[in-house]
């Protein structure tokens, strides 16, 4: 009887650890990477040259999805800048961004161009 109890308790603890280890707060957004300064502009005509300019890039980068801007943290902005620099598209590039959002700011885990 005691062996069954200990086995059951061990199994419950192991399952609890697995559940806690899952990324429940991970969010994936697909949209246009843009600087905070120009986030309200028409994304179809906004080019990466503007986003990568010192004035705009220094305002911070983020992603616009359905007209809503989600800012990246500093490291996320650096990842977004690198992704934009690799893109062959001057305008209209779409990116899939995965990370966690806290208080409106995304900590970026990965970013890739999808369109």
N, C-alpha and C positions, 0 to 999 in steps of 0.2 A: 504494500500500500504506500509506504513512504517513497519507494523508488518511483512509482507512478506520479506521485505528487511532485517530486523533484524534477522528473522528466517534463511534466506539464509546465511547471514554473520556468524551466530553462527554455522550453519552446516558446512560451509567451514572451519572455525577455528577448529572445533572438528576433522574433517577429516585430517587436516594438522597436528594436534598433534599426531594422530594415525600413520600417515605415518612417522613422525620424530622419533617415539618411536620404530619403527621396527629396528632389527639388520641387517642393510644392509652390514656391514663390516665383518660379521661372515663367517669364512672359516672352512671347515671340510677336514682334511687330514687323509688318512689311509695308514699306513706304519709301518716301524720298528723304535722303539725308540732306539737311539744310542747316545753316547757321541760325542762331537765335535772332539776330538782327533782321534777317530777311524772312523769317518764318511765316509772316502774313501775306507774302507775295504769291503770285500765280506760280505754282510749282512746275507747270508744263514749260514755262519760258525761262525759268531760273536755271542758270548754268553753274557747273562745278567751278569755273574760274572765279566766280564771285564768292562761292562758299570757301574756297581755298585762299582767297586774298587775306592779308593780315588783319585788316579791319573787321571783316566778317568772321573769320575763324576765331579771333580772339574773344568774340562774344559768346562762344561755346557752340557746339554742334548738337544736333538731335535729329529725330525722325518725325516727319509729318505723315499721319495716317488719318484719312477722312477729315482733313482740316485741323486736326488736333496735334499740337507740337509736344513731344516728350523729349526733354533735355537729357543729354548724356553727362556722366561725370567726366572728370578730366581725362582719365585713362580711356574711357569710351570715346571721347572726342578724338583722341590720338588714333584709336583703331579706325574710326570713321574716316578720318583724314587719309590714312593709309589706303583704305578701301576706295575712296574717291580718286586718289592719285593713280590707282591701278586701273580704274574704269576707262574703257575706250570711248564711252559716251560723254559728250559735252553737256547734254541736257536729257532729262527724263530717265535717268538710271534709277532702278528700284532695288532696294536692299532689304534682306531679311535680317533682323536684328534680334538676338536672343539675350536675355539678361533678367535682372530683377529690378523692379521699380519700387522705390521708397520715396515718399513725399514728392512725387512728380519727377524724380530724377532716376534715370536708368543706369545701373551698373552693367556694362556690356560684357557678356561672356564671348559672344561671337557675332560677326557681321559678314554677310556675303551678298554679292550682287546676284539678283535673280531675274532682272529684266531691264 
